[in-house]
Amino acid sequence: MNDLLSNIDKIHTTELGVVRIKRNLSIETDDVVSWCKQQILQANSIIRSGKNWYVSVDKAIITVNANSYTIITAHKKQKFKR
């Protein structure tokens, strides 16, 4: 188990983070932090690069600060064009 999963209870975000995540992922939930925690627990991969964790889930990548456990942003995975 990595540090992110062992500290899942510390994960949080800011008010602006909630707005940004809902907009970027087109989700309707009012509890963005719980939604993100559920996604992190079911993640395909979790990679730490520098000061951030990058969590790959089905259709998104969630970025979490490794020191403060703040969800910074989340983006839909880009489809590759051929």
PyMOL Python script that loads the backbone (N, CA, C, O; Angstrom):
from pymol import cmd

cmd.read_pdbstr("""\
ATOM      1  N   MET A   1       0.859  -1.186   0.000  1.00  0.00           N
ATOM      2  CA  MET A   1       0.000   0.000   0.000  1.00  0.00           C
ATOM      3  C   MET A   1       0.898   1.240   0.000  1.00  0.00           C
ATOM      4  O   MET A   1       1.895   1.293   0.719  1.00  0.00           O
ATOM      5  N   ASN A   2       0.539   2.221  -0.801  1.00  0.00           N
ATOM      6  CA  ASN A   2       1.356   3.434  -0.845  1.00  0.00           C
ATOM      7  C   ASN A   2       0.839   4.479   0.150  1.00  0.00           C
ATOM      8  O   ASN A   2      -0.204   4.296   0.778  1.00  0.00           O
ATOM      9  N   ASP A   3       1.583   5.566   0.278  1.00  0.00           N
ATOM     10  CA  ASP A   3       1.229   6.627   1.228  1.00  0.00           C
ATOM     11  C   ASP A   3      -0.130   7.245   0.952  1.00  0.00           C
ATOM     12  O   ASP A   3      -0.846   7.607   1.886  1.00  0.00           O
ATOM     13  N   LEU A   4      -0.495   7.371  -0.311  1.00  0.00           N
ATOM     14  CA  LEU A   4      -1.778   7.987  -0.645  1.00  0.00           C
ATOM     15  C   LEU A   4      -2.932   7.148  -0.104  1.00  0.00           C
ATOM     16  O   LEU A   4      -3.855   7.685   0.509  1.00  0.00           O
ATOM     17  N   LEU A   5      -2.888   5.846  -0.324  1.00  0.00           N
ATOM     18  CA  LEU A   5      -3.964   4.980   0.152  1.00  0.00           C
ATOM     19  C   LEU A   5      -3.989   4.882   1.681  1.00  0.00           C
ATOM     20  O   LEU A   5      -5.061   4.813   2.282  1.00  0.00           O
ATOM     21  N   SER A   6      -2.820   4.876   2.299  1.00  0.00           N
ATOM     22  CA  SER A   6      -2.791   4.775   3.754  1.00  0.00           C
ATOM     23  C   SER A   6      -3.220   6.074   4.438  1.00  0.00           C
ATOM     24  O   SER A   6      -3.502   6.081   5.636  1.00  0.00           O
ATOM     25  N   ASN A   7      -3.270   7.169   3.683  1.00  0.00           N
ATOM     26  CA  ASN A   7      -3.713   8.460   4.214  1.00  0.00           C
ATOM     27  C   ASN A   7      -4.984   8.949   3.521  1.00  0.00           C
ATOM     28  O   ASN A   7      -5.207  10.155   3.412  1.00  0.00           O
ATOM     29  N   ILE A   8      -5.801   8.037   3.060  1.00  0.00           N
ATOM     30  CA  ILE A   8      -7.010   8.397   2.300  1.00  0.00           C
ATOM     31  C   ILE A   8      -7.922   9.323   3.102  1.00  0.00           C
ATOM     32  O   ILE A   8      -8.628  10.150   2.524  1.00  0.00           O
ATOM     33  N   ASP A   9      -7.912   9.189   4.432  1.00  0.00           N
ATOM     34  CA  ASP A   9      -8.768  10.034   5.279  1.00  0.00           C
ATOM     35  C   ASP A   9      -8.310  11.485   5.313  1.00  0.00           C
ATOM     36  O   ASP A   9      -9.077  12.352   5.731  1.00  0.00           O
ATOM     37  N   LYS A  10      -7.094  11.774   4.890  1.00  0.00           N
ATOM     38  CA  LYS A  10      -6.575  13.146   4.877  1.00  0.00           C
ATOM     39  C   LYS A  10      -6.885  13.891   3.586  1.00  0.00           C
ATOM     40  O   LYS A  10      -6.668  15.100   3.500  1.00  0.00           O
ATOM     41  N   ILE A  11      -7.386  13.185   2.590  1.00  0.00           N
ATOM     42  CA  ILE A  11      -7.633  13.798   1.286  1.00  0.00           C
ATOM     43  C   ILE A  11      -8.772  14.816   1.386  1.00  0.00           C
ATOM     44  O   ILE A  11      -9.825  14.548   1.965  1.00  0.00           O
ATOM     45  N   HIS A  12      -8.528  15.979   0.809  1.00  0.00           N
ATOM     46  CA  HIS A  12      -9.510  17.073   0.815  1.00  0.00           C
ATOM     47  C   HIS A  12      -9.255  17.946  -0.414  1.00  0.00           C
ATOM     48  O   HIS A  12      -8.325  17.696  -1.181  1.00  0.00           O
ATOM     49  N   THR A  13     -10.087  18.970  -0.591  1.00  0.00           N
ATOM     50  CA  THR A  13      -9.846  19.942  -1.652  1.00  0.00           C
ATOM     51  C   THR A  13     -10.392  21.296  -1.205  1.00  0.00           C
ATOM     52  O   THR A  13     -11.008  21.414  -0.146  1.00  0.00           O
ATOM     53  N   THR A  14     -10.159  22.297  -2.016  1.00  0.00           N
ATOM     54  CA  THR A  14     -10.647  23.647  -1.730  1.00  0.00           C
ATOM     55  C   THR A  14     -12.003  23.853  -2.399  1.00  0.00           C
ATOM     56  O   THR A  14     -12.444  23.015  -3.185  1.00  0.00           O
ATOM     57  N   GLU A  15     -12.658  24.959  -2.090  1.00  0.00           N
ATOM     58  CA  GLU A  15     -13.930  25.275  -2.756  1.00  0.00           C
ATOM     59  C   GLU A  15     -13.724  25.421  -4.263  1.00  0.00           C
ATOM     60  O   GLU A  15     -14.537  24.943  -5.053  1.00  0.00           O
ATOM     61  N   LEU A  16     -12.640  26.080  -4.658  1.00  0.00           N
ATOM     62  CA  LEU A  16     -12.351  26.225  -6.085  1.00  0.00           C
ATOM     63  C   LEU A  16     -12.017  24.879  -6.712  1.00  0.00           C
ATOM     64  O   LEU A  16     -12.331  24.632  -7.877  1.00  0.00           O
ATOM     65  N   GLY A  17     -11.376  24.005  -5.929  1.00  0.00           N
ATOM     66  CA  GLY A  17     -11.076  22.659  -6.409  1.00  0.00           C
ATOM     67  C   GLY A  17     -12.342  21.889  -6.732  1.00  0.00           C
ATOM     68  O   GLY A  17     -12.400  21.184  -7.739  1.00  0.00           O
ATOM     69  N   VAL A  18     -13.361  22.016  -5.885  1.00  0.00           N
ATOM     70  CA  VAL A  18     -14.642  21.344  -6.119  1.00  0.00           C
ATOM     71  C   VAL A  18     -15.229  21.803  -7.449  1.00  0.00           C
ATOM     72  O   VAL A  18     -15.653  20.983  -8.264  1.00  0.00           O
ATOM     73  N   VAL A  19     -15.252  23.097  -7.661  1.00  0.00           N
ATOM     74  CA  VAL A  19     -15.808  23.657  -8.899  1.00  0.00           C
ATOM     75  C   VAL A  19     -15.023  23.152 -10.107  1.00  0.00           C
ATOM     76  O   VAL A  19     -15.613  22.742 -11.107  1.00  0.00           O
ATOM     77  N   ARG A  20     -13.694  23.180 -10.015  1.00  0.00           N
ATOM     78  CA  ARG A  20     -12.822  22.774 -11.121  1.00  0.00           C
ATOM     79  C   ARG A  20     -13.006  21.285 -11.450  1.00  0.00           C
ATOM     80  O   ARG A  20     -13.103  20.916 -12.621  1.00  0.00           O
ATOM     81  N   ILE A  21     -13.052  20.442 -10.429  1.00  0.00           N
ATOM     82  CA  ILE A  21     -13.190  19.004 -10.649  1.00  0.00           C
ATOM     83  C   ILE A  21     -14.551  18.671 -11.261  1.00  0.00           C
ATOM     84  O   ILE A  21     -14.636  17.874 -12.196  1.00  0.00           O
ATOM     85  N   LYS A  22     -15.617  19.284 -10.732  1.00  0.00           N
ATOM     86  CA  LYS A  22     -16.957  19.037 -11.286  1.00  0.00           C
ATOM     87  C   LYS A  22     -17.027  19.457 -12.748  1.00  0.00           C
ATOM     88  O   LYS A  22     -17.609  18.755 -13.576  1.00  0.00           O
ATOM     89  N   ARG A  23     -16.435  20.599 -13.059  1.00  0.00           N
ATOM     90  CA  ARG A  23     -16.446  21.101 -14.440  1.00  0.00           C
ATOM     91  C   ARG A  23     -15.605  20.202 -15.353  1.00  0.00           C
ATOM     92  O   ARG A  23     -16.059  19.814 -16.429  1.00  0.00           O
ATOM     93  N   ASN A  24     -14.396  19.876 -14.932  1.00  0.00           N
ATOM     94  CA  ASN A  24     -13.487  19.100 -15.780  1.00  0.00           C
ATOM     95  C   ASN A  24     -13.989  17.685 -16.054  1.00  0.00           C
ATOM     96  O   ASN A  24     -13.781  17.151 -17.143  1.00  0.00           O
ATOM     97  N   LEU A  25     -14.648  17.076 -15.067  1.00  0.00           N
ATOM     98  CA  LEU A  25     -15.098  15.694 -15.220  1.00  0.00           C
ATOM     99  C   LEU A  25     -16.574  15.578 -15.573  1.00  0.00           C
ATOM    100  O   LEU A  25     -17.071  14.480 -15.821  1.00  0.00           O
ATOM    101  N   SER A  26     -17.269  16.696 -15.597  1.00  0.00           N
ATOM    102  CA  SER A  26     -18.713  16.712 -15.887  1.00  0.00           C
ATOM    103  C   SER A  26     -19.475  15.799 -14.932  1.00  0.00           C
ATOM    104  O   SER A  26     -20.303  14.994 -15.359  1.00  0.00           O
ATOM    105  N   ILE A  27     -19.189  15.931 -13.637  1.00  0.00           N
ATOM    106  CA  ILE A  27     -19.909  15.136 -12.638  1.00  0.00           C
ATOM    107  C   ILE A  27     -20.865  16.038 -11.880  1.00  0.00           C
ATOM    108  O   ILE A  27     -20.634  17.241 -11.766  1.00  0.00           O
ATOM    109  N   GLU A  28     -21.935  15.461 -11.363  1.00  0.00           N
ATOM    110  CA  GLU A  28     -22.994  16.227 -10.717  1.00  0.00           C
ATOM    111  C   GLU A  28     -22.997  16.110  -9.193  1.00  0.00           C
ATOM    112  O   GLU A  28     -23.782  16.788  -8.529  1.00  0.00           O
ATOM    113  N   THR A  29     -22.139  15.268  -8.628  1.00  0.00           N
ATOM    114  CA  THR A  29     -22.161  15.019  -7.195  1.00  0.00           C
ATOM    115  C   THR A  29     -21.874  16.280  -6.384  1.00  0.00           C
ATOM    116  O   THR A  29     -21.119  17.149  -6.819  1.00  0.00           O
ATOM    117  N   ASP A  30     -22.482  16.372  -5.204  1.00  0.00           N
ATOM    118  CA  ASP A  30     -22.205  17.491  -4.310  1.00  0.00           C
ATOM    119  C   ASP A  30     -21.006  17.199  -3.417  1.00  0.00           C
ATOM    120  O   ASP A  30     -20.404  18.122  -2.868  1.00  0.00           O
ATOM    121  N   ASP A  31     -20.651  15.917  -3.264  1.00  0.00           N
ATOM    122  CA  ASP A  31     -19.526  15.532  -2.410  1.00  0.00           C
ATOM    123  C   ASP A  31     -18.372  15.039  -3.280  1.00  0.00           C
ATOM    124  O   ASP A  31     -18.146  13.837  -3.423  1.00  0.00           O
ATOM    125  N   VAL A  32     -17.658  15.987  -3.850  1.00  0.00           N
ATOM    126  CA  VAL A  32     -16.571  15.686  -4.773  1.00  0.00           C
ATOM    127  C   VAL A  32     -15.458  14.911  -4.079  1.00  0.00           C
ATOM    128  O   VAL A  32     -14.876  14.004  -4.674  1.00  0.00           O
ATOM    129  N   VAL A  33     -15.153  15.253  -2.834  1.00  0.00           N
ATOM    130  CA  VAL A  33     -14.070  14.583  -2.120  1.00  0.00           C
ATOM    131  C   VAL A  33     -14.386  13.098  -1.948  1.00  0.00           C
ATOM    132  O   VAL A  33     -13.525  12.256  -2.204  1.00  0.00           O
ATOM    133  N   SER A  34     -15.596  12.764  -1.524  1.00  0.00           N
ATOM    134  CA  SER A  34     -15.971  11.350  -1.382  1.00  0.00           C
ATOM    135  C   SER A  34     -15.926  10.633  -2.723  1.00  0.00           C
ATOM    136  O   SER A  34     -15.479   9.489  -2.805  1.00  0.00           O
ATOM    137  N   TRP A  35     -16.388  11.300  -3.768  1.00  0.00           N
ATOM    138  CA  TRP A  35     -16.359  10.710  -5.100  1.00  0.00           C
ATOM    139  C   TRP A  35     -14.918  10.397  -5.499  1.00  0.00           C
ATOM    140  O   TRP A  35     -14.623   9.309  -5.994  1.00  0.00           O
ATOM    141  N   CYS A  36     -14.020  11.365  -5.277  1.00  0.00           N
ATOM    142  CA  CYS A  36     -12.612  11.165  -5.627  1.00  0.00           C
ATOM    143  C   CYS A  36     -11.981  10.056  -4.788  1.00  0.00           C
ATOM    144  O   CYS A  36     -11.213   9.248  -5.310  1.00  0.00           O
ATOM    145  N   LYS A  37     -12.293  10.012  -3.506  1.00  0.00           N
ATOM    146  CA  LYS A  37     -11.762   8.948  -2.640  1.00  0.00           C
ATOM    147  C   LYS A  37     -12.181   7.580  -3.150  1.00  0.00           C
ATOM    148  O   LYS A  37     -11.364   6.659  -3.190  1.00  0.00           O
ATOM    149  N   GLN A  38     -13.437   7.433  -3.539  1.00  0.00           N
ATOM    150  CA  GLN A  38     -13.915   6.157  -4.082  1.00  0.00           C
ATOM    151  C   GLN A  38     -13.150   5.790  -5.347  1.00  0.00           C
ATOM    152  O   GLN A  38     -12.789   4.629  -5.543  1.00  0.00           O
ATOM    153  N   GLN A  39     -12.902   6.772  -6.201  1.00  0.00           N
ATOM    154  CA  GLN A  39     -12.154   6.531  -7.428  1.00  0.00           C
ATOM    155  C   GLN A  39     -10.715   6.114  -7.119  1.00  0.00           C
ATOM    156  O   GLN A  39     -10.175   5.209  -7.755  1.00  0.00           O
ATOM    157  N   ILE A  40     -10.098   6.780  -6.136  1.00  0.00           N
ATOM    158  CA  ILE A  40      -8.714   6.481  -5.760  1.00  0.00           C
ATOM    159  C   ILE A  40      -8.607   5.047  -5.237  1.00  0.00           C
ATOM    160  O   ILE A  40      -7.648   4.342  -5.552  1.00  0.00           O
ATOM    161  N   LEU A  41      -9.581   4.617  -4.443  1.00  0.00           N
ATOM    162  CA  LEU A  41      -9.561   3.263  -3.892  1.00  0.00           C
ATOM    163  C   LEU A  41      -9.710   2.203  -4.983  1.00  0.00           C
ATOM    164  O   LEU A  41      -9.316   1.053  -4.786  1.00  0.00           O
ATOM    165  N   GLN A  42     -10.277   2.582  -6.131  1.00  0.00           N
ATOM    166  CA  GLN A  42     -10.481   1.643  -7.237  1.00  0.00           C
ATOM    167  C   GLN A  42      -9.540   1.945  -8.410  1.00  0.00           C
ATOM    168  O   GLN A  42      -9.789   1.512  -9.535  1.00  0.00           O
ATOM    169  N   ALA A  43      -8.491   2.665  -8.152  1.00  0.00           N
ATOM    170  CA  ALA A  43      -7.611   3.172  -9.214  1.00  0.00           C
ATOM    171  C   ALA A  43      -6.939   2.067 -10.011  1.00  0.00           C
ATOM    172  O   ALA A  43      -6.624   0.998  -9.488  1.00  0.00           O
ATOM    173  N   ASN A  44      -6.726   2.354 -11.299  1.00  0.00           N
ATOM    174  CA  ASN A  44      -5.959   1.466 -12.170  1.00  0.00           C
ATOM    175  C   ASN A  44      -4.471   1.570 -11.849  1.00  0.00           C
ATOM    176  O   ASN A  44      -3.757   0.567 -11.847  1.00  0.00           O
ATOM    177  N   SER A  45      -4.011   2.787 -11.578  1.00  0.00           N
ATOM    178  CA  SER A  45      -2.619   2.994 -11.185  1.00  0.00           C
ATOM    179  C   SER A  45      -2.490   4.284 -10.386  1.00  0.00           C
ATOM    180  O   SER A  45      -3.248   5.235 -10.577  1.00  0.00           O
ATOM    181  N   ILE A  46      -1.508   4.292  -9.484  1.00  0.00           N
ATOM    182  CA  ILE A  46      -1.192   5.472  -8.680  1.00  0.00           C
ATOM    183  C   ILE A  46       0.313   5.674  -8.781  1.00  0.00           C
ATOM    184  O   ILE A  46       1.098   4.799  -8.415  1.00  0.00           O
ATOM    185  N   ILE A  47       0.700   6.839  -9.282  1.00  0.00           N
ATOM    186  CA  ILE A  47       2.116   7.129  -9.500  1.00  0.00           C
ATOM    187  C   ILE A  47       2.459   8.447  -8.812  1.00  0.00           C
ATOM    188  O   ILE A  47       1.727   9.430  -8.922  1.00  0.00           O
ATOM    189  N   ARG A  48       3.576   8.446  -8.108  1.00  0.00           N
ATOM    190  CA  ARG A  48       4.054   9.709  -7.548  1.00  0.00           C
ATOM    191  C   ARG A  48       5.139  10.253  -8.457  1.00  0.00           C
ATOM    192  O   ARG A  48       6.090   9.557  -8.815  1.00  0.00           O
ATOM    193  N   SER A  49       4.970  11.521  -8.822  1.00  0.00           N
ATOM    194  CA  SER A  49       5.960  12.214  -9.627  1.00  0.00           C
ATOM    195  C   SER A  49       6.182  13.570  -8.994  1.00  0.00           C
ATOM    196  O   SER A  49       5.296  14.424  -9.013  1.00  0.00           O
ATOM    197  N   GLY A  50       7.362  13.770  -8.434  1.00  0.00           N
ATOM    198  CA  GLY A  50       7.653  15.033  -7.758  1.00  0.00           C
ATOM    199  C   GLY A  50       6.767  15.220  -6.552  1.00  0.00           C
ATOM    200  O   GLY A  50       6.704  14.351  -5.682  1.00  0.00           O
ATOM    201  N   LYS A  51       6.078  16.352  -6.491  1.00  0.00           N
ATOM    202  CA  LYS A  51       5.267  16.682  -5.322  1.00  0.00           C
ATOM    203  C   LYS A  51       3.822  16.210  -5.424  1.00  0.00           C
ATOM    204  O   LYS A  51       3.025  16.485  -4.528  1.00  0.00           O
ATOM    205  N   ASN A  52       3.468  15.506  -6.497  1.00  0.00           N
ATOM    206  CA  ASN A  52       2.079  15.100  -6.706  1.00  0.00           C
ATOM    207  C   ASN A  52       1.920  13.606  -6.910  1.00  0.00           C
ATOM    208  O   ASN A  52       2.826  12.917  -7.379  1.00  0.00           O
ATOM    209  N   TRP A  53       0.737  13.126  -6.543  1.00  0.00           N
ATOM    210  CA  TRP A  53       0.285  11.783  -6.905  1.00  0.00           C
ATOM    211  C   TRP A  53      -0.609  11.939  -8.124  1.00  0.00           C
ATOM    212  O   TRP A  53      -1.407  12.874  -8.194  1.00  0.00           O
ATOM    213  N   TYR A  54      -0.482  11.031  -9.087  1.00  0.00           N
ATOM    214  CA  TYR A  54      -1.344  11.007 -10.257  1.00  0.00           C
ATOM    215  C   TYR A  54      -2.093   9.675 -10.232  1.00  0.00           C
ATOM    216  O   TYR A  54      -1.498   8.602 -10.343  1.00  0.00           O
ATOM    217  N   VAL A  55      -3.406   9.775 -10.085  1.00  0.00           N
ATOM    218  CA  VAL A  55      -4.243   8.595  -9.929  1.00  0.00           C
ATOM    219  C   VAL A  55      -5.022   8.381 -11.229  1.00  0.00           C
ATOM    220  O   VAL A  55      -5.825   9.222 -11.635  1.00  0.00           O
ATOM    221  N   SER A  56      -4.771   7.253 -11.862  1.00  0.00           N
ATOM    222  CA  SER A  56      -5.458   6.925 -13.109  1.00  0.00           C
ATOM    223  C   SER A  56      -6.658   6.039 -12.798  1.00  0.00           C
ATOM    224  O   SER A  56      -6.516   4.942 -12.260  1.00  0.00           O
ATOM    225  N   VAL A  57      -7.840   6.535 -13.147  1.00  0.00           N
ATOM    226  CA  VAL A  57      -9.074   5.770 -12.988  1.00  0.00           C
ATOM    227  C   VAL A  57      -9.659   5.566 -14.379  1.00  0.00           C
ATOM    228  O   VAL A  57      -9.051   5.987 -15.363  1.00  0.00           O
ATOM    229  N   ASP A  58     -10.806   4.941 -14.485  1.00  0.00           N
ATOM    230  CA  ASP A  58     -11.354   4.561 -15.793  1.00  0.00           C
ATOM    231  C   ASP A  58     -11.245   5.649 -16.855  1.00  0.00           C
ATOM    232  O   ASP A  58     -10.633   5.434 -17.902  1.00  0.00           O
ATOM    233  N   LYS A  59     -11.824   6.800 -16.598  1.00  0.00           N
ATOM    234  CA  LYS A  59     -11.867   7.836 -17.635  1.00  0.00           C
ATOM    235  C   LYS A  59     -11.232   9.154 -17.204  1.00  0.00           C
ATOM    236  O   LYS A  59     -11.423  10.183 -17.852  1.00  0.00           O
ATOM    237  N   ALA A  60     -10.469   9.118 -16.093  1.00  0.00           N
ATOM    238  CA  ALA A  60      -9.929  10.376 -15.569  1.00  0.00           C
ATOM    239  C   ALA A  60      -8.565  10.179 -14.916  1.00  0.00           C
ATOM    240  O   ALA A  60      -8.146   9.063 -14.609  1.00  0.00           O
ATOM    241  N   ILE A  61      -7.895  11.305 -14.718  1.00  0.00           N
ATOM    242  CA  ILE A  61      -6.668  11.340 -13.930  1.00  0.00           C
ATOM    243  C   ILE A  61      -6.870  12.387 -12.843  1.00  0.00           C
ATOM    244  O   ILE A  61      -7.185  13.542 -13.128  1.00  0.00           O
ATOM    245  N   ILE A  62      -6.686  11.969 -11.597  1.00  0.00           N
ATOM    246  CA  ILE A  62      -6.860  12.848 -10.439  1.00  0.00           C
ATOM    247  C   ILE A  62      -5.473  13.190  -9.918  1.00  0.00           C
ATOM    248  O   ILE A  62      -4.646  12.301  -9.717  1.00  0.00           O
ATOM    249  N   THR A  63      -5.216  14.476  -9.699  1.00  0.00           N
ATOM    250  CA  THR A  63      -3.925  14.942  -9.204  1.00  0.00           C
ATOM    251  C   THR A  63      -4.066  15.357  -7.747  1.00  0.00           C
ATOM    252  O   THR A  63      -4.909  16.189  -7.411  1.00  0.00           O
ATOM    253  N   VAL A  64      -3.231  14.768  -6.874  1.00  0.00           N
ATOM    254  CA  VAL A  64      -3.286  15.030  -5.435  1.00  0.00           C
ATOM    255  C   VAL A  64      -1.901  15.455  -4.968  1.00  0.00           C
ATOM    256  O   VAL A  64      -0.910  14.799  -5.288  1.00  0.00           O
ATOM    257  N   ASN A  65      -1.827  16.551  -4.210  1.00  0.00           N
ATOM    258  CA  ASN A  65      -0.559  16.995  -3.652  1.00  0.00           C
ATOM    259  C   ASN A  65      -0.081  15.962  -2.628  1.00  0.00           C
ATOM    260  O   ASN A  65      -0.845  15.551  -1.755  1.00  0.00           O
ATOM    261  N   ALA A  66       1.175  15.546  -2.734  1.00  0.00           N
ATOM    262  CA  ALA A  66       1.708  14.471  -1.898  1.00  0.00           C
ATOM    263  C   ALA A  66       1.961  14.904  -0.452  1.00  0.00           C
ATOM    264  O   ALA A  66       1.988  14.060   0.443  1.00  0.00           O
ATOM    265  N   ASN A  67       2.145  16.187  -0.212  1.00  0.00           N
ATOM    266  CA  ASN A  67       2.414  16.652   1.149  1.00  0.00           C
ATOM    267  C   ASN A  67       1.152  16.999   1.915  1.00  0.00           C
ATOM    268  O   ASN A  67       1.023  16.648   3.088  1.00  0.00           O
ATOM    269  N   SER A  68       0.217  17.688   1.267  1.00  0.00           N
ATOM    270  CA  SER A  68      -0.988  18.161   1.960  1.00  0.00           C
ATOM    271  C   SER A  68      -2.207  17.278   1.714  1.00  0.00           C
ATOM    272  O   SER A  68      -3.230  17.438   2.380  1.00  0.00           O
ATOM    273  N   TYR A  69      -2.109  16.344   0.760  1.00  0.00           N
ATOM    274  CA  TYR A  69      -3.235  15.470   0.369  1.00  0.00           C
ATOM    275  C   TYR A  69      -4.425  16.270  -0.154  1.00  0.00           C
ATOM    276  O   TYR A  69      -5.575  15.860  -0.002  1.00  0.00           O
ATOM    277  N   THR A  70      -4.136  17.411  -0.769  1.00  0.00           N
ATOM    278  CA  THR A  70      -5.168  18.230  -1.391  1.00  0.00           C
ATOM    279  C   THR A  70      -5.364  17.780  -2.828  1.00  0.00           C
ATOM    280  O   THR A  70      -4.401  17.661  -3.585  1.00  0.00           O
ATOM    281  N   ILE A  71      -6.627  17.529  -3.208  1.00  0.00           N
ATOM    282  CA  ILE A  71      -6.921  17.218  -4.605  1.00  0.00           C
ATOM    283  C   ILE A  71      -6.792  18.527  -5.371  1.00  0.00           C
ATOM    284  O   ILE A  71      -7.560  19.465  -5.155  1.00  0.00           O
ATOM    285  N   ILE A  72      -5.828  18.580  -6.256  1.00  0.00           N
ATOM    286  CA  ILE A  72      -5.549  19.809  -6.995  1.00  0.00           C
ATOM    287  C   ILE A  72      -6.500  19.946  -8.173  1.00  0.00           C
ATOM    288  O   ILE A  72      -7.124  20.989  -8.366  1.00  0.00           O
ATOM    289  N   THR A  73      -6.603  18.878  -8.959  1.00  0.00           N
ATOM    290  CA  THR A  73      -7.457  18.907 -10.137  1.00  0.00           C
ATOM    291  C   THR A  73      -7.738  17.492 -10.592  1.00  0.00           C
ATOM    292  O   THR A  73      -7.193  16.529 -10.055  1.00  0.00           O
ATOM    293  N   ALA A  74      -8.586  17.382 -11.576  1.00  0.00           N
ATOM    294  CA  ALA A  74      -8.865  16.102 -12.232  1.00  0.00           C
ATOM    295  C   ALA A  74      -9.233  16.410 -13.675  1.00  0.00           C
ATOM    296  O   ALA A  74      -9.889  17.411 -13.963  1.00  0.00           O
ATOM    297  N   HIS A  75      -8.809  15.548 -14.562  1.00  0.00           N
ATOM    298  CA  HIS A  75      -9.079  15.739 -15.985  1.00  0.00           C
ATOM    299  C   HIS A  75      -9.539  14.439 -16.605  1.00  0.00           C
ATOM    300  O   HIS A  75      -9.141  13.357 -16.173  1.00  0.00           O
ATOM    301  N   LYS A  76     -10.374  14.550 -17.613  1.00  0.00           N
ATOM    302  CA  LYS A  76     -10.735  13.380 -18.400  1.00  0.00           C
ATOM    303  C   LYS A  76      -9.508  12.936 -19.168  1.00  0.00           C
ATOM    304  O   LYS A  76      -8.712  13.760 -19.618  1.00  0.00           O
ATOM    305  N   LYS A  77      -9.357  11.624 -19.315  1.00  0.00           N
ATOM    306  CA  LYS A  77      -8.254  11.119 -20.127  1.00  0.00           C
ATOM    307  C   LYS A  77      -8.496  11.509 -21.573  1.00  0.00           C
ATOM    308  O   LYS A  77      -9.624  11.446 -22.061  1.00  0.00           O
ATOM    309  N   GLN A  78      -7.448  11.905 -22.246  1.00  0.00           N
ATOM    310  CA  GLN A  78      -7.548  12.301 -23.645  1.00  0.00           C
ATOM    311  C   GLN A  78      -7.569  11.063 -24.537  1.00  0.00           C
ATOM    312  O   GLN A  78      -6.833  10.104 -24.304  1.00  0.00           O
ATOM    313  N   LYS A  79      -8.411  11.096 -25.547  1.00  0.00           N
ATOM    314  CA  LYS A  79      -8.431  10.021 -26.533  1.00  0.00           C
ATOM    315  C   LYS A  79      -7.378  10.325 -27.567  1.00  0.00           C
ATOM    316  O   LYS A  79      -7.235  11.457 -28.027  1.00  0.00           O
ATOM    317  N   PHE A  80      -6.640   9.288 -27.925  1.00  0.00           N
ATOM    318  CA  PHE A  80      -5.582   9.477 -28.917  1.00  0.00           C
ATOM    319  C   PHE A  80      -6.175   9.523 -30.311  1.00  0.00           C
ATOM    320  O   PHE A  80      -7.014   8.700 -30.676  1.00  0.00           O
ATOM    321  N   LYS A  81      -5.726  10.498 -31.080  1.00  0.00           N
ATOM    322  CA  LYS A  81      -6.177  10.629 -32.467  1.00  0.00           C
ATOM    323  C   LYS A  81      -5.134   9.985 -33.370  1.00  0.00           C
ATOM    324  O   LYS A  81      -3.933  10.149 -33.159  1.00  0.00           O
ATOM    325  N   ARG A  82      -5.597   9.259 -34.368  1.00  0.00           N
ATOM    326  CA  ARG A  82      -4.657   8.618 -35.300  1.00  0.00           C
ATOM    327  C   ARG A  82      -4.672   9.317 -36.626  1.00  0.00           C
ATOM    328  O   ARG A  82      -3.948   8.923 -37.540  1.00  0.00           O
TER     329      ARG A  82
END
""", "prot")
cmd.dss("prot")
cmd.show_as("cartoon", "prot")
cmd.util.cbc("prot")
cmd.orient("prot")
